[in-house]
Amino acid sequence: MRHSLSPDDRRFSDDFASGRIEPAAFDHRAHIRLAYILLAEHDTETALTSMRDALQAFIRHHNVPVAKYHETLTRAWILAVRHFMATSPAAASAAEFIAHNPRMLDAKIMLTHYSAEVLFSPEARARFVEPDLEKIPRHEVS
């Protein structure tokens, strides 16, 4: 069995794409959920492109400051979610996947891979910067 999506995941994805999800409701868990949804249906690079496009459209739609977008965090979390998908049992929904991988709910987990100085630098915000503390495992769908 491979990772799959529930009808609720599909509604969430549609609501996000159409701008019906407000910025206050798009928290860390929602970011993880969207990454899972994209990765359940696409390879890592396609999911990353879709995530980047979706986040930037969300920012524009809701008039969020453009500086809120962070390229390194976007790619790093796509890689992290892919890693957890590759190393945990297949799930029937994003909620099930997250329940099996509660470590991902710690938004500060990236600080085990990056120093704060590197992660919060203008360079890391603008383009992907490799971790300076510990590599993020990379997996691809087989």
C-alpha positions as CSV (number, residue, x, y, z in Angstrom):
1,M,0.0,0.0,0.0
2,R,1.3,3.5,-0.8
3,H,0.5,6.7,0.9
4,S,-2.9,8.0,-0.2
5,L,-5.3,10.9,0.4
6,S,-8.7,11.0,2.1
7,P,-11.6,13.0,0.7
8,D,-10.9,15.6,3.5
9,D,-7.3,15.9,2.2
10,R,-8.6,16.6,-1.3
11,R,-11.0,19.3,0.0
12,F,-8.2,20.9,2.0
13,S,-6.0,21.0,-1.1
14,D,-8.9,22.5,-3.1
15,D,-9.7,25.0,-0.4
16,F,-6.0,26.0,-0.1
17,A,-5.6,26.4,-3.9
18,S,-8.8,28.5,-4.1
19,G,-7.8,30.8,-1.3
20,R,-10.5,29.7,1.1
21,I,-8.0,29.0,3.8
22,E,-7.1,32.1,5.8
23,P,-3.5,32.8,6.8
24,A,-4.3,32.4,10.6
25,A,-5.5,28.8,9.8
26,F,-2.4,27.9,7.8
27,D,-0.2,26.8,10.7
28,H,2.8,24.4,10.8
29,R,0.5,21.3,10.8
30,A,-1.3,22.7,7.7
31,H,2.1,23.1,6.0
32,I,3.0,19.5,6.7
33,R,-0.4,18.4,5.5
34,L,-0.1,20.2,2.2
35,A,3.4,18.8,1.7
36,Y,2.1,15.3,2.4
37,I,-0.8,15.8,-0.1
38,L,1.6,16.9,-2.8
39,L,4.2,14.2,-2.1
40,A,1.5,11.5,-2.1
41,E,0.8,12.3,-5.7
42,H,4.1,13.5,-7.1
43,D,7.8,13.0,-7.1
44,T,9.9,15.2,-4.8
45,E,10.8,17.9,-7.3
46,T,7.3,18.2,-8.7
47,A,5.9,18.4,-5.2
48,L,8.5,21.1,-4.3
49,T,7.6,23.2,-7.4
50,S,3.9,22.8,-6.6
51,M,4.4,23.7,-2.9
52,R,6.5,26.8,-3.9
53,D,3.9,27.9,-6.4
54,A,1.0,27.3,-4.0
55,L,2.7,29.2,-1.1
56,Q,3.5,32.1,-3.3
57,A,0.0,32.2,-4.7
58,F,-1.4,32.1,-1.1
59,I,0.9,35.0,-0.1
60,R,-0.3,37.1,-3.1
61,H,-4.0,36.2,-2.6
62,H,-4.0,37.1,1.1
63,N,-1.7,40.1,0.7
64,V,0.9,38.6,3.1
65,P,4.3,40.2,2.9
66,V,6.4,38.5,0.2
67,A,9.2,38.3,2.7
68,K,7.2,35.7,4.6
69,Y,8.2,33.1,1.9
70,H,11.3,31.1,2.8
71,E,12.8,28.9,0.1
72,T,15.1,26.9,2.3
73,L,12.3,26.0,4.8
74,T,10.0,25.1,1.9
75,R,12.5,22.7,0.3
76,A,13.8,21.4,3.7
77,W,10.2,20.5,4.8
78,I,9.4,18.8,1.5
79,L,12.6,16.7,2.0
80,A,11.7,16.0,5.6
81,V,8.1,14.9,4.8
82,R,9.4,12.7,2.0
83,H,11.9,11.1,4.5
84,F,9.1,10.4,7.0
85,M,6.9,9.0,4.2
86,A,9.7,6.7,3.1
87,T,10.5,5.4,6.6
88,S,7.0,5.0,8.0
89,P,4.1,2.8,7.1
90,A,1.8,3.9,4.3
91,A,-1.1,6.1,5.5
92,A,-4.6,6.5,4.1
93,S,-4.6,10.2,4.9
94,A,-2.5,13.1,6.0
95,A,-4.0,12.9,9.5
96,E,-3.0,9.3,9.8
97,F,0.5,10.1,8.5
98,I,1.0,12.9,10.9
99,A,-0.3,10.8,13.8
100,H,2.4,8.2,13.0
101,N,5.0,10.9,12.8
102,P,4.4,13.5,15.6
103,R,8.0,14.7,15.5
104,M,7.2,16.6,12.4
105,L,4.9,18.8,14.4
106,D,7.9,20.3,16.1
107,A,8.5,23.4,13.8
108,K,11.9,23.8,15.4
109,I,13.2,20.4,14.2
110,M,15.0,22.1,11.3
111,L,17.3,23.6,13.9
112,T,18.8,20.2,14.3
113,H,19.9,20.5,10.7
114,Y,20.6,24.2,10.5
115,S,22.2,26.7,12.8
116,A,19.8,29.7,13.4
117,E,22.4,32.0,11.8
118,V,22.2,30.0,8.5
119,L,18.5,29.2,8.5
120,F,17.3,32.7,9.2
121,S,19.7,34.4,6.9
122,P,18.5,36.5,3.9
123,E,20.3,34.0,1.6
124,A,18.4,31.0,3.0
125,R,15.1,32.9,2.6
126,A,15.9,33.7,-1.0
127,R,17.3,30.4,-2.2
128,F,17.9,26.9,-0.9
129,V,20.9,26.5,1.4
130,E,22.2,23.1,2.4
131,P,22.2,22.3,6.1
132,D,25.3,23.3,8.0
133,L,24.8,20.9,11.0
134,E,23.2,17.7,9.8
135,K,22.1,16.6,6.3
136,I,18.5,16.0,5.6
137,P,18.0,12.4,4.3
138,R,16.9,12.3,0.7
139,H,14.5,9.7,-0.6
140,E,12.8,9.4,-4.0
141,V,9.7,7.4,-4.9
142,S,10.6,4.1,-6.4
